[in-house]
Amino acid sequence: MMINKRLLNELIDCALNEDIGSGDLTTESTVPDNIVAAGYIKAKQHGVVAGLPVARAVFRHLDPDLQFLPRVTEGARISPGDVLVQLNGWARTVLTGERLALNFLQRLSGIATATADLVEIVRDYPVRIVDTRKTTPGLRQLEKYAVRVGGGHNHRLGLFDAVLIKDNHIRVVGNIKQAVANARSQVPHTAKIEVETEDLNGVQEALEAGADIIMLDNMELHTMAEAVRLVNGRTLVEASGGINAQTIVAVAATGVDIISVGALTHSATALDISLDVGELKPMHPTV
């Protein structure tokens, strides 16, 4: 569950510049520069924590010497009142980095929690829960990381690492067979080719065309089950389209290999997490 450090540093630089700009007007005008503080990041809801390395990076960008001491592990189940992290450092740093660190933690923990909940619901079925490209622009690598923390898996990371022939591609090209043939002639042999289908005729055409993965898009359950029987293990089958906690078991029971859920990233509710300042101590700042 690695995070690309270069991309993370670029993202945090951009986010800090957006939030702080020329300076933290409130903190710098009210808080003396010689106060050391302890800060406690706490959970206010049940959930799965994700984003501790990101929160650490935020504070370390502001002050490499700040102590960031996790009290739980990444991916742990947390409850209201749990202390997730203790911070020790200059009060100004703690206060300036607070909102951005919490924004990341709340967003990523919400995604991890939503993912873990769905994974738990279908734990008795041999199916993978995966995300989609319906992510917040600029935050994709982190949001997909949070899905993995929650026990899910990633679909393609972007347009660059797999072929997904959707309905509009098929309309432009003319048919599934030709679209797959065009892709096979252009992409490396290491790239997977997935085809989105809307009915059993499309499934049959995708199967005959040699698709590596066949997506069943917004199909009725009985049609989905028939598609799985038609494929008969010859390729991977993915179900997609508005699947949620109320419908996911029935979808898993059709025998599909993969269930993709866009709501994991586009509609996950942020987990309620806060930061409280504790002990304070005046000191002489290092020159």
Beta strands, then each sheet from edge to edge (+ up, - down):
strand 1: 35-43
strand 2: 47-48
strand 3: 67-70
strand 4: 77-78
strand 5: 83-90
strand 6: 128-130
strand 7: 163-165
strand 8: 193-197
strand 9: 213-217
strand 10: 236-240
strand 11: 258-260
strand 12: 273-282
sheet 1: 3+ 5- 1+ 12-
sheet 2: 2+ 4-
sheet 3: 6+ 11+ 10+ 9+ 8+ 7+
end
